[in-house]
Amino acid sequence: MRRPTIMDSQAPSAASTNTAAPNTVAPKTPPRNGARTSSAAAVVPAVSTRDAGLAFGDRVLWSGLNLDIPPGQFVAILGSNGSGKTSLIRVLLGEQPLSTGAAWIAGEPVRRGSTLVGYVPQKVSIDSATMVKARDVVRMGLDGHRWGMPIGSARKRHAVRATIDELLASVGAAQLADAPVSMLSGGELQRVRVAAALASNPSILLCDEPLAALDLRHQQEVAALLDRRRREHDTAVLFVTHDINAVLDYVDQVLYLAAGRFRLGPPEEVLTSEGLTELYGAPVDVIRTQGRVIVVASTDPTAGVHLSHDDHGATDPPLGPTRRIRR
Amino acid sequence: MSVWDKLFSFENYGELLTLLHNSILAGALLGLIGGLIGVFVVMRDLTFAVHGISELSFAGAAFALLVGFNVVIGSILGSLSAALLIGFLGVRARERSSFIGVLMPFGLGLGVLFLALYPGRAANKFGLLTGQIVAVDDPQLFWMLGVSAVVIAVLAILWRPLMFATVDPEIAAARGVPVRALSPVFMIVLGLTVAMAVQVVGALLVLALLVTPAAAAMRVTASALWVPVLSVIFGVTSVVGGILLALGGSLPISPYVTTISFLIYVVCRITGNRRLRRGWARRTELAEPAASPADRRSQPVG
């Protein structure tokens, strides 16, 4: 198995991880009380992994992954198709066991169905045959996994209703509460999805390309919504994306997965030509133009490096709405 | 005897009513469980599967008739094996459709074969296909009561996770709902319900009870409460109404049942369309979305 030497050569910023942990032995206890980070001694990281690795047979997606994502951080997960971005999300959801190492959510080992985790998937549409109100979709995030009929006392019903209204209002979708989800637009539905993901008041939101099916304006709205949530409630956001530019304003750290290795740090440190060239083991150019970041394979575009997210960046007009907002 | 007399005759209605109260009870039960399970059939897009299951259920019942076995058990066995086959072999919708297309004519062919070999009365034969008010006897009614109780109990327990898994399987799985395990369990319950429906309306017209009421309900409401409630009301109205109209005539009950349920659907569809045109979801323009670009402009950027 190839060692992720690249991590050792690059020391990310103070807020992110280092590679001090031994890579051979998975620790048995969650990393509490700042054993590793002296600056945030009492804070339990929203997500931590120790020597986490995932391999399918001989194919190593990533290995030696040591993360400590503090509460409230916005982390973008980038990488080409098949680099294991979605698999990382599935690991944190408890749906995919790690090959090596261990992972914790808010100090608890990852497990399936944890209420500490909110999940916003890529798929946006709900089948048109599904006549369900937006408020019922949010309710599923609240108690949809419980057995039995949704019957309760009048007081309990009112409490549930108030909670749902509150959740929908927090994502700016209060007016959609009684609309059937099959009649919502993609952007509206994704708001409802975020509200459902927040129903269990999670410590972390896992978003798997939640903007993929949205137009630029709705991308910006949903991204801003996630940003507001993490600022107000300290919910960490792990955000898988093909196009960093939609969330570049909000991102604290970037986790870049490629060729079985990874790089973690603030965007300006990770998204550099030297860094990504080293990561891919092939020449890569990072172009910054008008505040946008575009990653391109510099010499031979067919040199085994598939940088899917730059396709998007390269074809977009350089001065999209994203940039105008920032100025 | 005119066509009208054949269609509707209310002579000796009181006597017939007491004679056939078992059938009416069975019909009401069927309307209830059909209406409930129909909600999931429509949402999970299993309409075609229901049709496929009912044909194999028919084959099972025909075989039981031929060998002099309990017809209810025969149809239950037929529909359960079809439901499980479809559940396990046809996970993806496209695969499922073609598999059902393969299974259905085979079931129907088997059933026709068994009926052709059956030496008894022709009315019994057609009853299985098109429904007949054969007086439901007490043991048969007990069977139906028992099966209905099982169906209702399972649905009551599974309701929320099943709904979650139906609407949003990916998120439901992430929240710990056993999405994959729920599917075969639901297919078993569906198989049981279809077997019950075959007894009353016949194999060809099961859809009128398992799909039409729920589809009609979903034209007029999206409420988590009113969809199943309306669906049950529509289902019970169709079956019981159909039986009551068919009592005196000499025709099978299925045309009555299917006509009532179709009319309900038409009315619901018109109502729903009217509502759609007026704007189903009155989206009051409360305020601009929470973090509109305008807000962002004033914020310092990290």
Interface residues (C-beta under 8 A of the other chain):
Chain A: L93 E95 R112 G113 S114 V117 Y119 P121 K123 I126 D127 A129 T130 M131 V132 K133 D136 V137 R139 M140 G141 D143 G144 H145 R146 W147 G148 M149 P150 S170 V171 G172 A174 Q175 L176 D178 A179 P180 V181 M183 R191 R193 A196 A197 R217 Q220 E221 A224 L225 D227 R228 D249 Y250 D252 P321 I325 R326
Chain B: V42 M43 D45 A156 I157 L158 W159 R160 P161 M163 F164 T166 V167 D168 E170 I171 A172 A173 A174 R175 G176 V177 M218 T221 A222 S223 A224 V227 W280 A281 R283 T284 E285 L286 A287 E288 P289 A290 A291 S292 P293 D295 R296 R297 V301 G302
